[in-house]
């Protein structure tokens, strides 16, 4: 996509950065209005006022850039002092969320709702007891935002409401159907989940070790279908 615009001091977070040429950085940022953007921070590593210390993941920023095409030139990067910086105690979870955005969001596709969800998950990750529920909610909302929302309250085969005590099997592209113990048909995931877990995930009220375990296994299995075969680097790094 050929994009040409010049945002000024747009709220943003750095998802990833890496050295670019001799003195610069190549930055993948997630912004409030422009979505995911690729930026070249020229001289960021050796300039009179190096930008590298500013361009850190999980830090609320205000960014300006110019140019056209897939990669823009970063012109301003400063901390967003109007927003409290989240304390990411679980670096693994923080980088996991960042990698989901990098793998599932296209560049230049505005996602203001997901940007706010991202802010919220960064705030909740450090809170005792909130990390796992927050990740599952973020995964669910992200799938919905990119067009793969889950129907968690209705049996896809019968149309009846999901019942707490029954078990359900996920069928890709269709949804959840009651599990009667029959062998999986082609295309099914060999995973069953209790109705109570589906209902709690839909209502964003997950609690208890069993619900959290089931929801984590479910969401990771579903996400694998959209992420492809390449493993997530964040999981490999923090094994």
C-alpha positions as CSV (number, residue, x, y, z in Angstrom):
1,X,0.0,0.0,0.0
2,X,1.4,3.4,-1.0
3,X,0.5,5.8,1.9
4,X,1.5,9.5,2.0
5,X,0.7,11.5,5.1
6,X,2.4,13.4,7.9
7,X,1.0,12.6,11.4
8,X,2.0,14.9,14.2
9,X,2.6,13.7,17.7
10,X,0.4,10.7,17.4
11,X,0.1,8.4,20.5
12,X,2.1,5.2,19.8
13,X,4.0,2.3,21.2
14,X,7.1,0.5,19.8
15,X,6.3,-3.1,19.0
16,X,9.8,-4.0,17.7
17,X,13.0,-2.3,16.7
18,X,16.3,-3.5,15.2
19,X,19.5,-1.9,13.9
20,X,19.3,-0.4,10.4
21,X,22.4,0.4,8.4
22,X,25.2,2.0,10.5
23,X,23.5,4.5,12.8
24,X,19.7,4.1,12.4
25,X,16.9,1.9,13.7
26,X,14.1,0.2,11.9
27,X,11.0,0.6,14.1
28,X,7.6,-1.1,14.0
29,X,5.2,1.1,15.9
30,X,1.5,0.7,16.8
31,X,-0.3,4.0,16.6
32,X,-3.6,5.3,17.8
33,X,-4.9,6.6,14.4
34,X,-2.7,5.1,11.8
35,X,-2.4,1.5,13.0
36,X,0.8,-0.3,12.6
37,X,3.6,1.6,10.8
38,X,7.2,1.0,9.8
39,X,9.6,3.9,10.6
40,X,13.2,4.6,9.9
41,X,14.8,6.5,12.8
42,X,17.8,8.0,11.1
43,X,20.9,8.4,13.3
44,X,18.9,7.1,16.3
45,X,21.9,5.2,17.6
46,X,24.6,7.9,17.2
47,X,23.0,11.3,16.9
48,X,23.6,14.3,19.1
49,X,20.4,13.3,20.9
50,X,20.1,9.5,20.4
51,X,16.5,8.3,20.1
52,X,17.3,4.7,21.0
53,X,16.6,5.2,24.8
54,X,13.3,6.7,23.9
55,X,12.2,4.1,21.4
56,X,11.6,1.3,24.0
57,X,8.7,-1.2,23.9
58,X,5.8,-0.7,26.3
59,X,6.6,3.0,26.7
60,X,3.8,5.5,25.7
61,X,5.2,7.8,23.0
62,X,4.2,10.6,20.8
63,X,5.6,10.1,17.2
64,X,5.7,12.2,14.1
65,X,6.8,11.1,10.7
66,X,6.9,12.0,7.0
67,X,7.2,10.2,3.7
68,X,5.3,7.7,1.6
69,X,5.3,4.0,0.8
70,X,5.8,1.2,3.3
71,X,8.5,2.9,5.4
72,X,8.3,6.4,6.7
73,X,11.0,8.6,8.2
74,X,10.6,9.3,11.9
75,X,10.9,13.0,12.7
76,X,9.9,13.3,16.3
77,X,9.8,10.8,19.2
78,X,9.1,11.9,22.7
79,X,7.5,10.3,25.8
80,X,3.8,10.8,26.2
81,X,3.8,12.2,29.7
82,X,0.0,12.4,29.8
83,X,-0.1,8.6,30.1
84,X,1.4,6.5,32.9
85,X,4.0,4.0,31.6
86,X,2.9,0.4,32.4
87,X,5.2,-1.7,34.6
88,X,5.7,-4.8,32.5
89,X,6.9,-7.4,35.1
90,X,6.2,-10.3,32.7
91,X,8.4,-9.3,29.8
92,X,7.4,-12.6,28.1
93,X,3.7,-11.6,28.1
94,X,4.5,-8.1,26.9
95,X,6.5,-9.3,23.9
96,X,3.9,-12.0,23.2
97,X,1.2,-9.4,22.8
98,X,3.5,-7.3,20.6
99,X,4.2,-10.3,18.4
100,X,0.5,-11.0,17.9
101,X,0.1,-7.4,16.6
102,X,3.1,-7.7,14.3
103,X,1.9,-11.0,12.9
104,X,-1.9,-10.3,12.6
105,X,-2.2,-6.6,11.8
106,X,-1.5,-5.2,8.4
107,X,0.4,-2.0,8.1
108,X,-1.5,1.3,7.7
109,X,-4.8,-0.3,8.9
110,X,-6.2,2.0,11.6
111,X,-7.3,0.0,14.7
112,X,-8.2,2.5,17.4
113,X,-10.2,-0.1,19.4
114,X,-7.3,-2.5,19.5
115,X,-4.9,0.3,20.4
116,X,-7.0,1.0,23.5
117,X,-7.2,-2.7,24.2
118,X,-3.4,-2.9,24.0
119,X,-3.1,-0.1,26.5
120,X,-5.4,-1.9,28.9
121,X,-3.7,-5.3,28.6
122,X,-0.3,-3.6,29.3
123,X,-1.8,-2.1,32.5
124,X,-3.3,-5.4,33.6
125,X,-0.4,-7.8,32.9
126,X,1.5,-6.6,36.1
127,X,-1.6,-6.9,38.4
128,X,-1.5,-10.0,40.5
129,X,-4.1,-12.5,39.2
130,X,-4.9,-10.4,36.1
131,X,-2.2,-11.5,33.6
132,X,-3.9,-14.6,32.2
133,X,-7.5,-13.3,32.0
134,X,-6.1,-10.1,30.4
135,X,-4.3,-12.0,27.7
136,X,-7.3,-14.2,26.9
137,X,-9.5,-11.1,26.5
138,X,-7.0,-9.4,24.3
139,X,-6.6,-12.4,22.1
140,X,-10.4,-12.7,21.7
141,X,-10.8,-9.0,20.9
142,X,-7.9,-9.0,18.5
143,X,-9.4,-11.9,16.5
144,X,-12.7,-10.0,16.4
145,X,-11.0,-6.9,15.1
146,X,-9.4,-8.7,12.2
147,X,-12.6,-10.4,11.2
148,X,-12.4,-13.7,13.0
149,X,-14.6,-13.1,15.9
150,X,-15.8,-16.2,17.9
151,X,-19.4,-17.0,18.7
152,X,-19.0,-18.2,22.3
153,X,-22.6,-18.4,23.4
154,X,-24.3,-20.5,20.8
155,X,-24.0,-24.0,19.4
156,X,-23.1,-23.6,15.8
157,X,-24.9,-26.8,14.8
158,X,-28.2,-26.5,16.7
159,X,-28.4,-22.7,17.4
160,X,-29.2,-23.4,21.0
161,X,-27.4,-21.5,23.8
162,X,-24.2,-22.9,25.1
163,X,-24.8,-24.7,28.4
164,X,-22.3,-24.5,31.3
165,X,-22.0,-28.3,32.0
166,X,-21.8,-29.5,28.5
167,X,-18.6,-29.9,26.5
168,X,-18.0,-28.3,23.0
169,X,-15.6,-28.9,20.2
170,X,-14.3,-26.1,18.0
171,X,-14.8,-26.4,14.2
172,X,-12.7,-23.8,12.3
173,X,-14.8,-21.3,10.2
174,X,-18.0,-22.6,11.9
175,X,-17.8,-22.3,15.7
176,X,-18.4,-24.6,18.6
177,X,-20.6,-27.7,18.5
178,X,-21.6,-29.9,21.3
179,X,-19.2,-32.8,21.8
180,X,-20.8,-36.2,21.9
181,X,-17.6,-38.2,22.0
182,X,-17.5,-39.0,18.3
183,X,-14.2,-39.1,16.5
184,X,-13.1,-35.8,15.0
185,X,-14.1,-35.1,11.5
186,X,-11.6,-33.6,9.0
187,X,-10.9,-30.0,9.8
188,X,-11.9,-30.2,13.5
189,X,-9.4,-29.4,16.2
190,X,-9.1,-32.2,18.7
191,X,-9.9,-29.9,21.6
192,X,-13.0,-29.8,23.8
193,X,-14.0,-27.0,26.2
194,X,-16.7,-26.8,28.8
195,X,-19.6,-24.5,28.1
196,X,-18.9,-22.6,31.3
197,X,-15.5,-21.6,30.0
198,X,-16.9,-20.4,26.7
199,X,-19.5,-18.3,28.4
200,X,-17.0,-16.8,30.8
201,X,-14.6,-16.0,27.9
202,X,-17.5,-14.3,26.0
203,X,-18.5,-12.3,29.1
204,X,-14.8,-11.6,30.0
205,X,-15.3,-13.0,33.4
206,X,-12.8,-15.9,33.4
207,X,-11.8,-17.1,36.9
208,X,-10.4,-20.2,38.5
209,X,-7.5,-22.3,37.3
210,X,-9.6,-24.7,35.3
211,X,-11.3,-22.0,33.2
212,X,-8.0,-20.2,32.7
213,X,-6.3,-23.4,31.6
214,X,-9.0,-24.3,29.1
215,X,-9.3,-20.8,27.7
216,X,-5.5,-20.6,27.2
217,X,-5.3,-23.9,25.4
218,X,-8.3,-22.9,23.3
219,X,-7.1,-19.5,22.3
220,X,-3.6,-20.7,21.5
221,X,-5.0,-23.5,19.3
222,X,-7.3,-21.1,17.4
223,X,-4.6,-18.5,17.0
224,X,-2.2,-21.1,15.5
225,X,-4.6,-21.3,12.6
226,X,-4.1,-17.6,11.7
227,X,-0.4,-17.3,12.7
228,X,0.8,-20.0,10.4
229,X,3.5,-22.6,11.1
230,X,6.3,-20.3,12.1
231,X,6.6,-20.4,15.9
232,X,6.3,-17.2,18.0
233,X,9.7,-15.8,18.7
234,X,8.5,-14.6,22.1
235,X,7.8,-18.2,23.2
236,X,11.1,-19.5,21.9
237,X,13.1,-16.7,23.6
238,X,11.6,-17.2,27.1
239,X,11.3,-21.0,27.3
